[in-house]
């Protein structure tokens, strides 16, 4: 029996997934969440074998969840379920630790097959992503530190330096220093270019 957790911010979609996947003889839905924070809590309490993870969550991105799960001994295997079809999104998700990447437009049987494959230790990767991973393009901002990448994502989502400082419990000056490092390392000139970069490479979704 595969113990499945569902992380999806739209209640109706979460309900549909639970209803559809829960009917499979070999799958038990043991937890669900609508935010990144709820997802991390659910992983700890329900201990799913496989997690269905949406990239676009209201409080933080699914990439943040993947990065935090790397630090946990009991982290589940992850199938990212998303509308984003760009290879750069999939490459980044796989590079961050996801084991599968599935578009929400697939048939239920294809999703079930992906969950079962990942539970067996296989990877489910869309066409064109392996070459991106091999070339290193899955990590276009690999020169950034974890905190710099975090600041970049928050800036790209339209947060001000003050809001970022409050959220991360650091000074506004430190936020500005991180922003300067991001722009320099990525060869960008301003927040507009930073936002375009972050969207293009799958670090934030519009």
N, C-alpha and C positions, 0 to 999 in steps of 0.2 A: 504493500500500500504506500503510495506517494503522499506525503503530508505537504499540502500546498498552501502557501500564503499569497494573498492578492493585495497589491499596492496600486490603487487607482483612485484619482481624486473625484471622478464623476460617479455619484452614488448609483445611478441607473446602470452604468456600464459595469460597475463592481457587482451589482446584483445579477446582471445577465451572465457575467463570467462565473459567479458562484453557482447559479442555477445550471448552466450548461456543463461546466467542468465537474461539478459535484455528482452528476449522473454517471460518470465513468466508474466502472467497477474497481479500478485500481487507484483512484484519487480521492483523498479526503481533504476538503477545504478546512484548515485548522485556524485560520486567522485572516483578517482583512484590515486595511488601513487606507486613509484618504490623504495623509500628509507624510512628509519625510520623517517627522518626529514620531508619528504613530507607527510608521513602518519599522523604525529601529526598536521601538518598544515591543511591537508585535513579534519581531524576530527573537527577542529575548524571552518573551513569555510563552509563545506558541511553539517555538523551535521547528519551523517548517523545514522540510527537506529541500523544497524548491520554492523560490519566490518569483511571482509574476510582478514585474516592476515597470511602472510607467515613468518615462523620463521627465515629463512635465508635471510637477507637483506644486501646490500653491505656496509652500513655505521655502523649500529648497529643491534643487534638481535631483533627479534620480542618480546623476553622476556623483553628487555629494553622498548619497546613500551607499553607493558602491564603494566609494573611498573609505567611508567609515566602517563598512562591513569588513574591509580588509584587516582591520585591527581586532576583529572578534574571532575567537576560536570556534564558535558554534555557527558561523555564517552559513546560510543556505546556498545552494546553487541558484543562479539567477537567470531567468529568461526575461529580457527586456521586451515589453509589448508597447508599441508606439505607432503614431501616424508618420513619424519622420522616416523617410525612405533614403535620405542622402547617405551615401557610403561613409562619409566622415563621421556621422553620428554613430553608426554601427561600429566603425573602427575604434572610436573613442570608448564606446561602451565595453567592447571586448577587451581593449587594452586596460580598462579600469577594473576588469575582473568578471564581467558578465560571461555566461557560458552559452547564451543563445540570444538572438535578436530577431524578433518577429513583428511584421507589420499588422496593425489592427484590422486590415482588410482581408486577412486570410480566413479560410473556412475553419470552423471549429475543429474538424479532424486534423487539420494541419497544425493547429495550436496544440492539440493533445499529443500529436506525434513529437512536436518540439519539446514539450514538457517531459515526455517519456525518454526521449533521446538524451536530454540533459541529465536526467536522473540516473542514466546509465553511465554518465561520465563523458558523453560525446559533446561536441560543440555544434551549434546550429548557426551558421554564418551566411548572410546573404551573398549573392554573387558580387564579385568586385571588391570585397572587403579584405580578403586575404592579401591581395597585392598591395593595398594601402598599408596594412599592418607590416608587411615585409619591408616596405620602403620607409617606414617610420612616420608616414604622413598621418597616421591615426593620432599622433600626439603633436599637433602643430605648435602647441605652447609648452612643449616639454622643458624648455629652458626656465620656465617659471617655477618658483617655489609653491608649495601648497597654499600658503597664505596669499601670495601674489595672484594665483589663479582664482582664489576665493574673492579677492577684491575686484579682479577683472569682471567676474560674473555678476557681482553686485552692481558695479558701475554700469555694466551693459543692460541690467534690468532697470536702470533709471534711478537707482538709489543715490542720494547725495553723500558727500564725504562725512557729514555729521551723522547721517543715518547709519552708514557703515561702521563708523567709530562706535556708536552706541550698541549696535548689534554684536560687534566683535569684542567689545569692552577694551578698545585701544584708543589712543588719542587721534584727533583729527590730523595732526601733523604726521603721525605714523601712517595713516591711510594715504595721505598725499605722497609720502615717500614710496609706499608700495606702488601707487599709481604711476609715479615717475619711472620706477624700475620696469613696470609692465610695458609702458610706452617705449622705453629705450630698447628693451630686449626684443620686442616684436617689431620694431621699426615703424611705430605708429606716431601720429602727431597730436591727436586729440581724442576726446571721448567718443566722438562720432565714428572715427575710424576704428576705435576699440570695440564699439558696439557692433559694427559691420563684421569685424574679424570674429567676434564671439558667436554671432549668429551663423556666419558662413561655416565655421568649423564645429558647430554643434555644442558649444559651451552654454548657450542659452537659446531658448525658443521664443519667437515672437508670437 
